[in-house]
Amino acid sequence: MNVSSWIDRWAARYPDKTAIRFKDKDYSYATLADLVARQAAALHDEFGVRRGDRVAYLGLNRPEVFILMLACARLGALYLPLNWRLTPSEHAYILGNAEPAVLVAERAFTDATSAILPGLSAMTRLVIGGSAEGWLSYENTLTAARSDFSPDAAVSYDDPLLLCYTSGTTGHPKGAILTQNAVFYNAVNSTHMHDLSSRDVILVTLPLFHVGGLNILGMPGLHAGATLIVHPSFDPAAVLETIERERVTLTVLVPAQLRPIIALPQWQTADLSSLRMITTGSVTVGEALISTVHQRGVPVIQVYGSTETSPIAAYQRVEEAEAGIGSSGRCAVHCELAIVDDEGREVPVGVSGEILVRGPNVMIGYWRDPAMTAASLINGWFKTGDVGHYDERGFLFIDDRKKDMIISGGENIYPAILERILAECADLAEAAVVGRPDRRWEEVAVAVVVPRPGARLSAADVLALFEGRIARFAIPKDVLFVEALPKNAMGKVVKSELKVLVAGHLATP
């Protein structure tokens, strides 16, 4: 048994039912099962992919994401989704660290990727939707593959399946390893969270390189035999149009998506009657935003978790949407939560502490990083670094996020990475990066810098230091020049004071 058997079982029961609808094409469960078998055969027979090997994908949302992941499950291989918003140099680090046997990419991404490949270990390259020098045709390879490929009998739910890289506080991303068992239990948690069934129609707009897009409703929907409507990327008008036309029942929309949707003129008149609920999360969600959606008669439920927890660790159910506004709900049915003090002792109700998660949905470790794994997993408990508390009803509230982390439009930005780049500038005596509230993106990064005496630097000069080094969403949106950074007695920058300074700068004409 492995995760790919989900599709075979649904294909046997309802072969003609639509599993995935993408643009103007439907993939029935029978078609999806056939494509998964062919994909596994192609990877195994043509390219030598075996148990434990990695297969990477770079591109926008499309059915091939699920086909590749399910084929990897059949082989006991690891599926590696790449964030297309990252720069080629960032991709080079991940590919060098993971060393995939096969890289599949959409044509739009092959030119930039080809430039970084000479410095990496050899990997088979497949291009979707066109041709590129040095790349084989994905479509031709799949068509030629046999459809009677049987899974390796040794492959089980204990095998690693997902290798998802998450931003690292030390300057490099970390690869969280999630087993097939983690993906399964996460799907069961989602089923309980959403009362998910084969009757549901699920709209997928979050990027599928995130576990949020892949695992909150995507893979759980296929486990339940539901229908996925997959959009290549997020478009607010297309979301409303699709909800009306397809009679969508479930979708995940983070606040950075909800706001532009609500701003559309058609928001007030769109037929949302098919929606049973909207799931949101990734940041602390404002009550005003939730209330605006509730006024349209659509419940909003919140979810809490991280890449390392697959991600579902806590959530609201629909009957808790009104009473639990502002909270992340209760512990998921198939994991445990603990809130502890600095000594690891559980704290009482109402007292804040670090949130720990334990369960089959938690990663087994970080790829090739035993030190970070040992620091993050203690007796099976994953140390989230998030601070929260329970109220007397058992609702979880998130008080603060991982230390210093900025979440902008659902993307994690770690200031340490940006500060390392600023430290390379000879004209800067010191620098720090903090988050500033933003109406559109929730938060944006702001660089606070101290020029060296005699240096002549403009804000544009400082921002130019980041070009081509990091993804554009992570580049600071503003630069504040100061004479000195606030520090404590140990010489450490006091970022809480910097945030106040940055917020005051925002309000100053």
ABEGO torsion letter per residue (X at the ends): XBAAAAAAAAAAABAABBABBBEABBBBAAAAAAAAAAAAAAAAAAAGBBBGBBBBBBEBBBAAAAAAAAAAAAAGBBBBBBBAABBAAAAAAAAAAAGBABBBBBAAAAAAAAAAAAABBBBBBBBBGEBBBGBBBAAAAAAABBAABBBBAABBAABBABBBBBBBAAGBBBBBBBBAAAAAAAAAAAAAAAGBBAABBBBBABBAABAAAAAAAAAAAAAAGBBBBBBABBBAAAAAAAAAAAGBABBBBBAAAAAAAAABAAAAABBAAABABBBBEGBBBBAAAAAAAAAAGBBBBBBBEBAAAOABABBBBAAAAAAABGBAEBBBAABBBBBBBAAGBBBBBGBBBBBBBBEAABBAEBBGBAAAAAAABBGGBBBAGBBBBBBAAGBBBBABBBBGBBBBGGBBBBAAAAAAAAAABAABABBBBBBBBBAAAGBBBBBBBBBBBGBBBBAAAAAAAABGABBAAABBABBBBBABBBBBAAGBBBAAAAAAAAAAAAABX
